[in-house]
Each structure stands twice: as C-alpha cells, then as structure tokens.
Amino acid sequence: MNTVTTDLAVLGAGPGGYVAAIRAAQLGLKVAIIEKNKLGGVCLNIGCIPSKALIHQAEIYSHALEAENMGIKLDLKGFNYETVYKKSRSAADRLSKGVAFLMKKNKIEVIEGTGTLSGPGKITVKSSSGEEILVESTNILVATGSSPRQIPGFEFDGKQVLSSDDALMLKKVPESMIILGAGAIGCEFAHVMNTFGSEISMVEMLPQILPTEDKDTAKVLHDSFKKRKISIFTGTKALGLKKTASGVELDIEKEGGKKETLKAEKLLVVVGRVPNTAGIGLENLGIETDRGFIPVKDYNETNIPGVYAIGDVVATPLLAHVASKEGEIAVEHMAGHAGRKSVDLTAVPGAVYTEPEIASFGLTKEKAILKGFDAVEAVFPYRGAGKAVATDAADGIVKIVYASDTKEILGAHLAGSRATEILHELLLAKNSELLPYDVAEMIHAHPTLSETVMEAAKIIEGGAIHI
Ligand code: FAD
C-alpha cells in the first residue's frame, strides 16, 4: 500500500474542504485532499451552482415572456430544456475544473477515492479501481458534507420520486410536479419548473413556506407564487404515496384535518439533508456524533485533538459559505494563526434565489423578543423606490429588526429583486457595529434598489422620504 504523509488530510472536497485545503497551503501546511466524487462537492456539482444556472435561464425566459407587456416584440419559439440543462452542467463542470486548477496551483495533493478514518492520524483511501493508499497526517479535517434526506414511504426512485440531485439532472420539464418541502431548495425548484411551464403544487408541514424565514418576507414569496398559479398547501401532512402508470398520487391532510389526493407526473422530496457521517470510520477514532452531526468545540475541533469537522457534517446552517468559513477557522488554528473561534451565527446570510429573492441574517422580531430584546422593526416597501418601480420590481420589502433602546441591528429580512445582493450592506453595518443612523446617513446612488435599505434605516431615524 502506498503511503502519503501530510500536515493536513482533508476528507471531502466541497466548499468546506477545498477552501480549507487552499487556506492551509497558503499558511504553509503540506496538504492532501481526498474526494470520492467530483472536486467542488455538492455545491459546485449538484447544488448551488447548477441550480443557480437553471434559475438564471428561467429568469431570461420569464423576461422574454413578459417582453410583450413592455412594448418589445419577440418571435419566441419556446425553449429547449435539454440545452438549459446542458448549460447548467457546463457551469458546474467549469467550476469543478477550476477547483482542480487551484489544487495544482497550491500544490495540494488530490487523492481520488473513498476515504475511511482508519486509526489516529490515518485515513485509508480506496480508489474506484480497488487500489489502496494510506494517508498519515498530523491533522485531519472531516468535510464529507450531506445527502438528501429520505423519508419512509416516499423513497427516491430517480424516476417518479425525485431527490434534488435527480431534479437537477432532468432533461425534460415534467408537466406537473408536487414538491414535498417548501424550504429554500423546494422554493427554488418551484420557481424554475413553474417558469418553464410545469404545474406545481407545494406541500409543507409547517405553517408557512420558507419556515425559517421572517413571516412577512415569506408572505411576499407566497403571494408571488400564488399569482403564478403555484398551489401551496402549508400546515399540511403528506400521508401516503401511490405510484401510477402516469405518475404519482399523494394523499395529504390539510390544516383542519381535510384529506385530499394530489396527482402529478413527479414528486420531488426536499425535506432536508442528512450529514455524511455514517461509514467514514468516525468510531475508529472515537469521534462522537449527535443525531448524525459531529459536535465540535472551538475552532471546529472534535472531541479528538487534531481532528476537525466543518460544513454540512456540523449542526450549523447547511450553507456553502458557512462550510468555507468553518474550514478557514479550523486550518488557521492548526497552522497557529488562530483568529475567530467559530462562525458568528448572528451574522450568517441566508439567500433564496426565487423571484422575488429572499435574503436575511440574524433574528426575526419574534425570536429577538424571545431572547429578551425589546425588539422593533422598520419596514420599507420596494414600491417606494424609483428603481424598483422603473424596473418592474415593485413587490418586496426591506425589514430591519433592531433593539429599541440601543438601536443595535439584530437582523435584516429582505424580499425583492436582487435582495441577495443588497442584504450585505446591512450585514457589513452589523459586523462593523454601525447603527441604522450610519446606513441612513450614507449617500446612496439614485435610483438604486439599495435605496430601499437606506429608507428602511431612515424610518428608524425619523422618517423615510424617497420615491
Ligand atoms: P459537500 O459540498 O457536500 O461536499 C462533501 C464532499 O465530500 C463531496 O464531494 C463528497 O463526494 C465527499 N465525500 C463524502 N464522503 C467521502 C469519503 N468517505 N471519501 C471521500 N470523499 C467523500 N448553499 C448555499 O450556501 N447557497 C445555495 O444557493 C445553495 N444551494 C443549494 C442547492 C441545492 C439543490 C442543494 C442540494 C444544496 C444547496 N446549498 C446551497 C447547500 C450547499 O451545497 C452545502 O451547504 C455545501 O455544499 C456544503 O459543503 P461541504 O463542503 O460541507 O460538503
């Protein structure tokens, strides 16, 4: 068996693992990264990037459909979804190749195969051809990510019952689709598939779509989906599934106990993700898990010194940028450059790429009050901003949640065009301990969507005035 000796062995090359590997190499560590599938992990290959490529094309198509209302005549001949799909794959492939280039540039050894923690400081890697390599390393970083959650009775079959992986690989738009789970991934698929003409029903057990988001921003999206004739069943349980020759039949129990059967060509089940921690040898090193996740201490170190865990295997928000930041924190500690001890969960941005977009960080007013803040909120509507009206994007809100006594920004919740971009001004303000006054005082170019942020801050300071 070949042996590779390193300062750091990274298990899994998603946005957690590959970013950590690069940072470690920059700090002078000798690094090997082990990946059983494609460099870039879920995010680049079967998550953030291909989904955003589909969303981008859906939006071009939807703008083309609306062009007539704006006096533009287009001879539109529909779309070729296979080309749309191929474009999303080429974005993913291009970025995965980009990661390979970065590994080479930073002299990181890439080991292809499935790694198992086989003893203290040891990972045994088995390649697809059966060859075994032993990696011996001073530090180990577990970054094996997550997989779609399956629920009994609704198991994926890749044909009628799809996971998000399957849905990203569709080469044809289904005539109709039921989406079980109205979180970020479910809503993004509803947006894409509905734009390309699929009849969509969404079933969500909790009382609102995007259950973790602010109720008012979620309502903006809910209303927009309703306008687009997406059927939404919130507070609804999926009772059972029957596969038929033409598709699926889903029995549901709606709020109040009324039962109904929904029919569609396909069912997409997006009810969360499970950490990839089974079968990777954690027990061989005595690494604990809690409901599948790996508990970590400061600097994302596990209960075993020298072994760290980051990204979707840790019970922090399952987001690419959280994985990357945790990777940086862990390797900076290994290299003796320790800074921040953990990700600041009050300042993690969340983004949902629907139309309108949803973006947020920090506390909602309700959660802030539960935490003991005397929290209030300022809300400015997009329709009050000239740029939003001029660009046909008047549906939306900017909400700032703040402490009434100190005016500290506790959270921000946006729904609207480009919300995922303009959120960051408020996040920077919070991270820099600025107050709404500072945001309100800063001159914002007119007309911009960012003026909505300034106007929301001005409400706190005594009144918004803009159109
Ligand atoms: P992963 O990206 O899951 O990578 C883990 C890697 O480890 C994989 O490549 C896997 O093959 C490898 N691996 C696992 N076990 C082994 C082993 N034993 N040996 C070798 N290799 C192994 N997040 C956002 O922030 N923004 C978004 O817009 C967004 N959109 C998403 C859309 C979809 C459809 C999905 C499914 C997810 C989306 N996410 C998004 C979530 C994001 O993809 C994840 O949070 C992120 O990929 C987690 O990164 P990670 O490095 O922890 O793990």
Boltz pocket constraint, residues with backbone or C-beta under 6 A from the ligand:
constraints:
  - pocket:
      binder: B
      contacts: [[A, 11], [A, 12], [A, 13], [A, 14], [A, 15], [A, 16], [A, 17], [A, 34], [A, 35], [A, 36], [A, 37], [A, 38], [A, 40], [A, 41], [A, 42], [A, 43], [A, 44], [A, 46], [A, 47], [A, 48], [A, 49], [A, 51], [A, 113], [A, 114], [A, 115], [A, 116], [A, 143], [A, 144], [A, 145], [A, 146], [A, 164], [A, 185], [A, 276], [A, 279], [A, 280], [A, 310], [A, 311], [A, 312], [A, 313], [A, 317], [A, 318], [A, 319], [A, 320], [A, 321], [A, 322], [A, 323], [A, 351]]
      max_distance: 6.0
